[in-house]
Amino acid sequence: MRRRKPRYINEYIDRHGKPRVYLRRPGRPQVALPAPLYSQEFWTAYHAAMADEPAKTVRRKPGSVAAAVHGYYSSLEFRSLAPSTQAVYRGILDRFVAKHGDGPIAGIATRHVNLLIDSMADTPTAASNFRKRLKAVMDYAVSAGMRSDNPVTMAKKVKYQSDGHRTWSEADIAAYRAYWREDTPERLAMELMLYTGVRRSDAVRIGWEHVVDGRVEIVAKKTGAELSIPIHVDLWPFIKDTPPNQPTFIATLKGRPRSEKAFSAYISEAARKAGLPAGSAPHGLRKAACRRLAEAGCSAMEIMSITGHTDIREVERYCREAAKRGLAASAMARLKPIELPNPPDELGNSDDKRLKDIGENREWRSRQDSNLRPSA
């Protein structure tokens, strides 16, 4: 069945054989959207572009929670976020508006925030994310004169321990390589993640158009950081035979790009088949790339130039862990082995004689017991 094109979409193949997708609305400049049509990347960009279209009039009570959240969506702080991040934040706040949207934003006190957080005690990660998003809305409400203070500032903080996705170990990588041959797409996807360290949102977009003078040059989707990653000699054999007309290196069997979510499921399933522990996801490969760079002696700034991290504190953690391993190894190497004196030859002979005497004594006692045992 043919799928109906989204509204205002024009799609065609240019003279170079490359697919082009544009959003063309009457009276507005056309907007280039990522191909192919219906991909996750296309939908994200399409919805972001359509958000500029005048929305239908929705009556929101002035000073309400819904009005504050809607105002936050229009703020510079929110609109400067990546479209994928905006979608995540909208999901959290829209659920809050669905329950409490008609209430006054000025009527929310710290005790109310604490009750909301307590109601999410079974999901501490979700509770922490909700607190962060509500704090941003309240900051906007204060700046817009909708209230005089931010009640979330004094609310309880959610404490939980989580290292996020598990980092792939060298044993994991070896097991994956042993299961998936070098000519399989599953192997190519893993090696591309491992030797670039990029996020999954960037890994699924990398193709020949990003290869320039032996480097992968791409703008990170999440942060907008410009990355220029030298292609490692061990990565080149996996991408050199990719068809030039294939839009991305990581593709489906039909040669189409994979979406971010589909790619996560794809790698997780491949890892499961290879016998890796549960939770072996693409982000764990990104963390493994950071770990490897740190163990190779790279500085935090060097690692950030490859992976596109914007927070040096996160990268410094890999450097500290690598340094700890190196220091532990050098510390143990400083310990000299204990030299025990060799026992004299006569000590060995005396021990042998003692064992022989014990054996003969046991044999004599056994004979005595049998002689004393009453007859039947």
N, C-alpha and C positions, 0 to 999 in steps of 0.2 A: 504494500500500500504506500502511495506517495504521501509524504507528510506536508501539511500545509505550512507555508512559509510564515514566519512572524510578520507582524504588521510593519510596513515601510521598509522591508528588506529587499535589496537588489543584489543578486549573486551572478557572477560570470567568471569565465576563464580569460585572463589577459593574453597578450600576444606571446608571452614567454611561457605560457602553459601553467601559470600560477593562479590558483583560485582567489577571487576577490569578493569581499562581502562589505556592503555599505548600508548604512541606515540613512534613508532619504525621506525627510518629512517636509511637507509643503511649507515654504517660507522660512526654512531653517537650513544652515550649512550641512552638507552631508558628512557623515562620520564613518571612518574606516573601522571595521570590526575584525577581530581575528577569525581566520578560517580554521577548520571547516565549519560549515553551518551545523547547528545543533550540538556542537561540542560544549563541554563545561565552560571553557574559556570564552566561547562565543556568548553563552547565556549570561555570564557574569558581566561582560562588557555591554551587552545589549540592554540589560536591566539598568545598568548604571547610566547609559546614555538616555534611555527612556525616562529616567527619573527627572530629567530636565523639562519634560513635557508638562504643561500646566495640568495639575491634577484636578479631579472633580471636587467641587466644593464640599468640604466635610465640616459639619458644625461641631466645634469643640468648645466646651465651656471655658471661658476665660479664667485663668488661674488654676485650671484643673491639672491633674497628673498627665492626662493625654496631651494637653496643650504644651506642657513643659517638655515632654519627650519629643513631640513634633518639632518644637523650637530647637531642641538639641540636634535633631537630624539636619536642620538647616544651618547649624553653626559651622564656623571654619574648622573647629577642632574635629568634628565628625566628618565633614566633607573632604578633609585632607587625608583621611585613612584610605587604605587600599579597598577596592570594591569587595573583595572576599572578606576582609575584616569588618566592613560595614554590615555585610549580610549576617555575620555571626552576632554582632552587637544588636542588630535589629531583632533577631530571633529571641534574645534574652529580654529585651525591653518591651517588645510587642506582647509577650506573654504577661508581663507585669501590667501593662496597660489594659489588657483584656479583663483582668480581675479588679484593678483599682483605678482605671482611667478617669472615672467620673469624680473621684475624690479630690479635695483641694490639695495642691502641692504644698501650700503653707501650713497645712495641718499635720504633716508628717513629722513626728518627733523621733528622737533617738530610740526611745523604747519601742516604737513601731518597727523601726529597722531591725532591732534586736529580735523581735518576734518573727519577722520574716526570715532572718538568718537561722533562727532556731528551727523553723519549720522545714529547713533544708539540711538538717543535721545528718541525714543518711547519705547525702551527696555533698561532702565538704568542698570538692572542687567546683561544683556548680554554685554552691553558696558563696565561695570566694569570688568567682567571676561576676555573680549578681551584685555583690557589694561594690566591686570596682565600677561596674556600669552605672549603678544607681548614684554613686558618688559623682561621676561625670555629669549626670543629669542635674543633680543638685547644684553643682558648681555653675552650670549654665543658668539654673533658676535664680541663683544669687546675682549673677552678672546681669540678668534680664530684669531684676527688681521684683521677681515673683516671690521671694522670701529673703530674710535677712541673714540667715546662716545655713550651714550645711550640716544636717543632723547625722550624716554618715561618718563624719570625721571622728565623733566620739563613740560611735557604735563599736561593738565587739568585733575583733578581727578573727578570721577563720584560720586556725592553725591545723595544718596537715602536712604530712611528709610524702613527697612524691618526686621521684627522679624522672618522671615522664617516661618516654619510650626507652626501652632497654637498649643499651649500646651493643652492637654486634661485636663479639669477641673474634680473635684470630681463628679460634676453633670453629666458630660459626661460619666465617668466610671460607675456610678450607672445606668444610662440609658442603656448603652451597656449591663451590666450584667442583667438588668431586661428583656431585649429583647432576649438575647442569653442564652439558658440553659447551665448548667455546662457540659452536655455531647455532646456539639456541637464543631466541630473543630474551629469555629470562636471564641468561648470563650477561648479555649486553646491557640490560637494564641495571643489573647489580654493579657491573664494572663502571658504568657511567656515573652512577651515584657515588661510588667509592672514590673515584679519581677526580671528581669535581667538587664534592661536598656541598652541592647546592640543595635547595629545598625541592620538594616534590613538584611544587608549582612551577619551578623553573626547569627541572629535569624533563618534564613531559613536553616542554616547548623547544628544547635544543635540537637543532637540525643543521643542515649544510649552510643555511643562510647565516648561522652564527659562527662558522669556522672562518677565521681570518688570520692568515700568516701563522698557522700552527697553533692558534689559540681559540678558545671558546669565548666569544664576546657577546654578552647578553645583559640586559637590564633586569635586575631582580624584580619580580612581580610584586612582592610584598612591601619592600622598602624603597624601591626605585634606585638602589645602588647599582652603579655600572661595574660589571665584573669582566675581567680579562684573564682567563685561566689558561695557562699553557697546557697543551694536550700531552699527557704523560705517554711515554713510549710504550707502556703496557696497556694503555687504553686504545691507542691507534688501531691495532689489529681488529678490534671489535666494531669499529665504526667505519673503517675505510671501504668496506664493500656494501655499505648501505646505499640503495638506489638513489641517484641524484634527484629524482622527482618525488621522493618520499619527503613529506613536509617535516617530519621529526625522526630522530633516531629511534626513540621509544614509540612504537606504533602497534596497532592491532594487526591481525592476520590480513586484513584488507588494506593495510598501509595507512590507516587513519590515526591521528594523534589520540592518545589516551587522556581521559579526564583525570584530575587529581585524585578523586575518590576511587575511581576504577583502578588507578595505578597502585594505590595503597593495598587494595584487595588483591591485585595481581601479584605484588611482591610478597605479601603475607602468605598467600596460598603456595607460591613457589618455595618459600622458606619452610613451610609446613611439610611439603613433599620431600624436602631435603633433610628433614629430621631436626630442624632447628627448634628451639624452645618457643612456646607461645609468646606473642607480643613482638615478634621479629618483623618490624615495620620499616618503611623507607626512611623515616626520620632517625631510626637507629643506625642506618647506614651513614647518614650525614654525621651523626655523633661519632661513628667509628672513623670517618675521614678526619675529623678534628683530633681524635685521640692519636691517630697515626702521625699526623703532622706534628703534634706536640711531642710525641715520643721520638720523632726524628730531629728534635731540637729547634723547631720553628718557634719564633716569638709569637705573642698574641697578635700583634699587628700583621705579621706575615700570614697567619691563619685567617684573619679577618679579610685580607685581600683576596683570598680564595673563596671563602664560604659566604661572604657578604653579611656577616654579623654586624650589627650596629651597636651592640652593648659589649664592651670589652670585658666586663666582669664575667660574663658567661664563658668567654673564650679563655680567660685566665684560669678558670677552674681546670680546664684540660691541661694547661701548662703546669699547674701545681701538682696534679695527679701524676703527670709524667716525671716531674722533678722528684717526687717522693719515691717513685720506683727506682730511679737512678741513684738517689742518695742511699736507699736501703741496700741496693746491690753493692755500692762502693763501701758502705759501712761493714757489711758482712765480709767483704774481701779483705778488710783490714785485720780481721781476727785470724790469728795464727792457729793452726791445728795443734791440739794437745799431743805431745809426744810421750807415750807410755814406755817405761823401761821394759826391755825384753826379759822374760822370766829365765832363771838359770836352768840348765839342762837337767840337773838332779831333781828340780822341783817337778818336772814333768814325769820323771821316772818314779818318784815317790807317790805321785797321784795315781799313776797306773797301778802300782802295787796295792795301794789302798782300795781301789775299786775291785781288784781281784780278790782281796781278802773278804770284802763285803759280800761278793757273790758266793764264795765258798761257804761263808757263815749261814747265808740264807738257805743254801742247799742242804746243809747239815740239819738245820731246824725243821725243814720240810720232812726229812726222813724220820726225825724223832716224833713229829706229830702223827705220822702214819703208823708208827709202831704203837703209840699210846691209844690210838682210836679203837674203841670196842668192836669186837667182831659181831656180825649179824646173827 
